[in-house]
Amino acid sequence: MLNTESLNRDDTVVLHEPFSFLAASGQLPDSAQGMLDSDFPRYASAGFFPYEPADCGASINQLVDELTGPAFSNAIGARLGIEGLGNFPTLITICRTLNKRHGTIHTDSQSKIATALIYLNESWPETSDGCLRFLRRADSIDDMVIPEIRPVYGNLVAFRRSSNSYHGHLPYEGERRVIQVAWLLNEDEKLRKTRRGKFSRLFKKLFGAIDRRIGARRKNNASHLD
């Protein structure tokens, strides 16, 4: 489903200041949209959870295989200035819904080398809520480097993690389908993050109502920095 040549579209944005990132549209075929919609996991809780093949249908599993394969990894790395990105372990997490707690400004953890997200939402309401923003500062969700990215089908973003790779989005509650791949420093970090993600999934299943109440109070410029 992924064709790395699609990253060369005229409307693809690749920048290296204030940090290295790309933003591309049209990265998935229209013919696959129905299958990916049907095969998307039906999580009961909000947030990102470690990928489990049994949760997903065949087309999602195929897309994950392509996202983590060397061809895609190295194509992303080449555009972000990272040689041999495909040699690093990958961690896939998937999100179906969010609550308003999610999306605070952050850089990603130091264990990540780079991150890519591909969005699978058929449409998006006429709002900035939930639209990803690459930012110049840790204290302003409005100080954007480029216009915000709507999380609609086939839109893809990737960035090289750094001390100033600030990103986030305005609070949003509801369905927001996205698959995330992170390239990590080593297998130990992958194991640690997977264990933490599975615990988080259990916690949210048990205490999701509390999570939603806490999230409802978060401010637009809230941040959590590593």
FENVENDA-V170151 format. One record per residue. PHI is phi in radians with two decimals (NA if undefined). PSI is psi in degrees with one decimal (NA if undefined). Layout:
PHI_PSI / PHI_PSI
This chain:
NA_-28.3 / -1.64_134.0 / -2.15_112.3 / -1.08_-22.6 / -1.14_-23.4 / -1.13_-21.1 / -1.17_-12.7 / -1.63_10.7 / -0.96_151.8 / -1.08_-27.6 / -1.60_2.9 / -1.23_134.1 / -1.87_125.7 / -2.22_119.5 / -2.28_157.0 / -2.16_7.2 / -2.36_137.7 / -1.32_-7.1 / -2.67_168.3 / -1.45_126.3 / -2.71_163.6 / -2.36_154.2 / -2.42_124.6 / -2.40_146.0 / -1.96_170.5 / 1.09_36.1 / -1.61_1.1 / -2.31_145.0 / -1.24_142.8 / -1.04_-31.9 / -1.16_-18.9 / -1.63_-6.7 / -1.10_-43.5 / -1.11_-42.6 / -1.12_-45.3 / -1.13_-34.5 / -1.13_-44.9 / -1.20_-34.2 / -1.59_-1.5 / -1.22_138.9 / -1.11_147.0 / -1.84_72.9 / -1.20_143.6 / -1.47_-15.9 / -2.11_164.5 / -1.55_146.9 / 2.14_-178.2 / -1.67_132.8 / -2.25_146.6 / -1.00_136.8 / -1.10_130.4 / -2.22_118.0 / -0.94_-33.8 / -1.18_-21.0 / -1.34_-16.8 / -2.06_158.6 / -1.48_178.0 / -1.07_-39.7 / -1.23_-35.4 / -1.16_-42.3 / -1.09_-38.0 / -1.12_-44.3 / -1.09_-40.8 / -1.08_-42.8 / -1.02_-40.6 / -1.26_-39.1 / -1.07_-35.1 / -1.66_-1.5 / -1.29_161.1 / -1.11_-33.5 / -1.11_-49.2 / -1.20_-45.2 / -1.00_-47.1 / -1.25_-30.3 / -1.16_-42.0 / -1.12_-46.4 / -1.01_-40.3 / -1.07_-36.8 / -1.39_-21.3 / -1.73_-0.7 / 1.37_31.4 / -2.07_110.5 / -1.34_135.7 / 1.15_35.9 / -1.05_-31.1 / -1.16_-8.9 / -1.49_-8.5 / -1.67_149.9 / -1.14_151.0 / -2.07_149.1 / -2.18_122.6 / -1.77_130.8 / -2.24_149.5 / -2.26_140.2 / -2.20_134.1 / -1.84_-41.7 / -2.37_157.3 / -2.17_158.5 / -2.00_178.9 / -1.26_-9.4 / -1.22_-28.0 / -1.36_157.8 / 1.59_10.1 / -1.11_155.7 / -1.12_131.8 / -2.78_173.9 / -1.93_-11.8 / 1.42_157.1 / -1.29_158.8 / -1.17_-15.2 / -1.34_-10.2 / -1.67_137.2 / -1.57_-45.2 / -2.70_161.6 / -2.42_142.1 / -2.28_146.2 / -2.30_134.9 / -2.14_130.3 / -1.71_147.4 / -2.31_26.3 / -1.56_130.3 / -1.04_-38.1 / -2.65_175.8 / -2.51_140.2 / -1.11_161.8 / -1.34_72.1 / -2.63_155.1 / -1.45_-13.8 / -1.03_130.2 / 1.44_-1.5 / -1.55_126.6 / -1.14_139.1 / -2.22_129.8 / -1.57_131.4 / -2.16_155.4 / -1.55_-19.7 / -2.40_159.5 / -1.51_-7.9 / -2.09_13.2 / -2.55_113.5 / -1.28_-12.1 / -1.69_-8.9 / -1.54_74.7 / -1.51_146.3 / -1.39_-41.8 / -2.36_168.8 / -1.01_148.9 / -1.01_152.8 / -1.78_120.0 / -1.31_137.6 / -1.46_54.7 / -1.76_162.7 / -0.85_126.5 / 1.53_-8.9 / -1.31_135.8 / -2.34_137.3 / -2.26_153.4 / -2.63_149.5 / -2.64_154.4 / -1.55_124.5 / -1.17_133.8 / -2.61_178.6 / -1.21_-13.8 / -2.22_26.9 / -1.45_61.0 / -1.26_135.5 / -2.75_161.6 / 3.00_-171.9 / -2.67_161.9 / -1.14_152.5 / -0.96_139.3 / -2.60_139.8 / -2.19_125.2 / 2.45_-167.5 / -1.31_131.3 / -2.65_89.5 / -1.41_126.8 / -2.70_143.4 / -1.94_131.0 / -2.06_134.0 / -2.08_130.6 / -2.07_132.2 / -1.65_125.0 / -1.93_162.4 / -1.14_-37.2 / -2.82_171.3 / -1.18_-31.2 / -1.05_-41.4 / -1.15_-36.3 / -1.11_-44.4 / -1.11_-42.7 / -1.11_-45.3 / -1.19_-35.4 / -1.14_-44.7 / -1.08_-43.1 / -1.13_-38.6 / -1.15_-38.0 / -1.19_-37.9 / -1.12_-42.1 / -1.07_-38.2 / -1.11_-42.5 / -1.14_-44.4 / -1.04_-45.3 / -1.21_-31.1 / -1.12_-37.1 / -1.47_-34.4 / -2.20_31.3 / -1.05_-34.9 / -1.12_-38.7 / -1.14_-42.8 / -1.01_-42.2 / -1.16_-39.6 / -1.15_-42.0 / -1.11_-44.6 / -1.10_-32.3 / -1.07_-18.8 / -1.70_-1.7 / -1.28_149.0 / -1.54_156.3 / -1.01_-38.9 / -1.66_14.6 / -1.06_147.1 / -2.45_156.5 / -2.42_107.3 / -1.85_136.1 / -1.39_NA
